[in-house]
Amino acid sequence: MSQIRNILAFVLCLVSAQCLPADDWPGPVIREVFSNDRTYFVRISPGESLGETVGFAGTRIGKRAVAEFFRVQADRGYRLEQEIELLNPVAPVDFFVSNAGALITLDNWHNVGYGSVLALYRADGKLVKAYKLADLFSKSELDSFSQSVSSIWWHKGPKYIDDSQRIFYMEYREAPDYRELILKLSDGSARLCRNSPKYECRDVR
């Protein structure tokens, strides 16, 4: 009987959040990222809407993260061109800036895989496209991602804006089950590609 109880306790542990690995997140800070050619940089200041994040229900809901877009001038100084509030309640985990001033934000502080996991903004601050995990993946693939108390760890590998400055590329599964996501910077459309059993891509609808 005790063996059966132990097995049941183990199964319950597997399906409950109590057995998920814990996370250790440093506090969010102001960060800046330059475009490759240094024409633009974007400064992101953390928001105060912790109550919108998973695991912090009931805490403060306030202003979200703010992005300031700066562009180089003839005197080689930078001038503030635009300031916008982002979709991120506190801060993106990563962000990237193209030579044309486009901003790509990836994931949410303390909540990788939750909310708007991928968003594209133009240099004028206009939101072009935002994706949640459910917009990108089927339920079976969503269920295959590892989880912790605060996050869904849906990608690993390199991520960058390519040399043409036309796409944002990220590898979300490593070899041998290699898969990649390609985001088109002109319109925010996305494609998911895999190399097994052959290299093929599908457009995200």
C-alpha positions in Angstrom: 0.0 0.0 0.0 2.8 2.4 0.8 4.4 1.7 -2.5 1.1 2.7 -4.3 0.9 5.9 -2.3 4.4 6.7 -3.3 3.7 6.2 -6.9 0.5 8.3 -6.7 2.4 11.1 -5.0 5.1 11.0 -7.7 2.5 11.2 -10.5 0.8 14.1 -8.7 4.1 15.8 -8.4 4.7 15.5 -12.1 1.4 17.2 -13.0 1.6 19.9 -10.4 3.4 23.2 -10.5 5.1 22.4 -7.2 7.5 20.1 -9.0 8.5 22.5 -11.7 12.0 23.9 -11.4 12.3 27.3 -9.7 13.6 30.4 -11.5 16.0 33.1 -10.4 15.5 36.3 -12.2 17.6 39.5 -11.7 15.6 42.7 -11.4 14.8 44.5 -14.6 17.0 47.5 -15.6 17.1 50.1 -18.3 18.8 48.7 -21.4 19.9 50.0 -24.8 20.5 48.3 -28.1 22.0 49.8 -31.2 21.3 48.9 -34.9 24.3 47.3 -36.7 25.1 50.5 -38.5 24.6 52.7 -35.4 21.9 54.8 -37.1 19.4 53.9 -34.4 19.3 52.8 -30.8 16.4 52.0 -28.6 16.3 52.5 -24.9 13.8 50.4 -22.9 12.8 51.3 -19.4 11.1 48.7 -17.2 7.4 49.0 -16.6 5.5 48.7 -13.3 2.7 46.3 -14.3 3.8 43.3 -12.4 0.2 42.3 -11.8 -0.1 41.4 -15.5 2.6 38.7 -15.2 1.9 35.0 -14.4 2.5 34.3 -10.8 1.9 37.9 -9.5 -1.9 38.1 -9.6 -3.2 40.8 -7.3 0.0 42.9 -7.4 0.2 46.3 -9.0 -1.1 46.9 -12.6 0.4 50.1 -13.9 2.5 51.5 -16.8 4.1 48.9 -19.1 7.7 49.0 -20.4 8.6 52.1 -22.4 10.8 52.2 -25.5 12.5 55.4 -26.7 13.8 55.5 -30.3 16.9 57.6 -31.0 18.3 58.4 -34.4 21.8 59.7 -35.3 22.0 63.3 -36.5 24.4 65.2 -38.8 26.5 66.3 -35.8 26.8 62.6 -34.9 24.6 63.1 -31.8 21.4 61.2 -31.3 17.9 62.7 -31.1 14.8 61.2 -29.5 12.4 60.4 -32.4 9.6 58.4 -30.7 8.5 57.1 -27.3 6.0 54.4 -26.9 4.6 52.0 -24.4 5.3 48.3 -25.2 3.2 45.2 -24.8 5.6 44.0 -22.1 4.2 44.5 -18.6 7.7 44.8 -17.1 10.4 44.3 -19.9 11.3 42.1 -22.8 13.9 39.5 -22.2 15.7 40.4 -25.4 15.3 43.0 -28.1 16.9 43.9 -31.4 17.0 47.0 -33.6 17.4 47.0 -37.4 19.2 49.6 -39.5 15.8 51.0 -40.4 14.9 51.5 -36.8 12.5 48.5 -36.5 12.3 47.0 -33.0 11.8 43.3 -32.3 11.0 42.3 -28.7 11.3 38.7 -27.5 9.6 37.2 -24.5 8.7 38.8 -21.2 10.7 39.4 -18.0 10.0 36.5 -15.5 7.5 35.0 -18.0 9.3 33.5 -21.0 6.7 32.0 -23.2 3.7 33.9 -21.8 1.9 36.9 -23.3 3.3 38.5 -26.4 6.4 36.4 -26.9 7.4 38.1 -30.2 6.5 41.6 -31.3 7.6 43.9 -34.2 7.4 47.8 -34.1 8.4 50.2 -36.8 10.7 53.1 -36.2 7.7 55.5 -35.8 6.6 53.3 -32.9 3.7 51.6 -34.7 3.1 48.0 -33.7 3.3 45.9 -36.8 2.6 42.4 -35.4 2.6 40.6 -32.1 2.5 36.8 -31.5 1.6 34.6 -28.6 2.8 31.0 -28.5 -0.6 29.8 -29.5 -0.4 31.9 -32.6 2.8 30.1 -33.6 2.5 26.5 -32.5 0.0 23.7 -32.4 -1.1 22.4 -29.0 1.1 19.2 -29.3 4.1 21.3 -29.9 3.3 23.7 -27.1 3.0 20.7 -24.8 6.5 19.6 -25.8 8.2 22.6 -24.5 9.8 22.4 -21.0 8.4 24.5 -18.3 9.5 26.0 -15.0 7.5 27.8 -12.3 7.4 31.1 -14.2 8.2 30.2 -17.8 7.7 28.1 -20.9 11.2 27.5 -22.4 10.2 27.4 -26.1 13.5 28.3 -27.8 17.2 27.9 -27.6 20.0 28.8 -30.1 21.0 31.9 -32.0 18.7 34.8 -32.7 19.6 37.9 -34.8 18.7 40.3 -37.6 20.3 39.0 -40.8 22.8 40.9 -42.9 20.1 42.0 -45.4 18.2 43.6 -42.5 15.1 42.1 -44.0 14.4 39.3 -41.5 14.8 38.4 -37.9 16.0 34.8 -37.5 15.8 32.6 -34.4 16.5 28.9 -33.9 14.0 27.5 -31.5 15.0 23.8 -31.5 18.6 22.5 -31.8 19.9 19.7 -34.0 19.0 16.9 -34.7 15.4 18.2 -34.5 16.5 21.6 -35.9 13.7 24.2 -36.3 13.8 27.9 -37.0 11.5 30.9 -37.0 11.8 33.6 -39.6 10.1 37.0 -39.1 9.8 39.3 -42.1 10.6 42.9 -41.0 8.6 44.5 -43.8 5.2 43.2 -42.6 5.7 41.0 -39.5 4.7 37.8 -41.3 6.4 34.7 -39.8 7.5 31.3 -41.1 8.4 28.1 -39.2 10.9 25.8 -40.8 12.3 22.3 -40.0 14.9 20.0 -41.5 13.4 16.6 -40.7 12.7 14.5 -42.6 13.4 17.2 -45.2 13.8 21.0 -45.0 10.3 22.6 -45.3 8.6 25.7 -44.1 5.0 26.8 -43.3 3.6 30.2 -43.0 2.1 31.3 -39.7 -1.6 32.2 -40.2 
